């Protein structure tokens, strides 16, 4: 698993955002994976997810505090978290400033409708060239629409690992674009769901807030985050022998 940690973006959040804005400005094609422990656990058992995580053309950032702490346990120094919701929000702001275009794929139709209102109000210079909800049966056909639209920013909200695998499958068809799998970020940015209060964000406890709000997440949390910690500790012990 250490190979995934070695691949992580190591610098600070502010450095990454500055690089992201520059890449958007220069039309440099970029695929960003916002990794939490679940992403790395999928990489361990899914060859397709493993391949994309290790691809040199894919940028992997530490979305979750578990990734930052896991990296430290394996003597890999990662400056801090770079939350996917912050990446999405900053991309919208940069897109507005640079007068770029955006395509949204995923979430529910009502979330996309609310997101459209937010974009029109807060980022009027960011052109929305398409929005397709995540319940369409043929998502490959939906991606072909994105190919035709040639957007500058592509946010895919289908959850890990579906969003990453879909982007990876079609990535070579594009000459430009910043691609990000954003999970539930559109729910938050559209106002459909509240982000965790500042206390939880500041203390890296957003995961706990989500479980408190949605107790059904506990099993998923155990299967990804708890097992992840045991897996990293085991590998750390092997490396120190």
Order of alpha helices (4+ residues) and beta strands (2+ residues): alpha-alpha-beta-alpha-alpha-beta-alpha-alpha-beta-alpha-beta-alpha-beta-alpha-beta-alpha-alpha-alpha-alpha-alpha
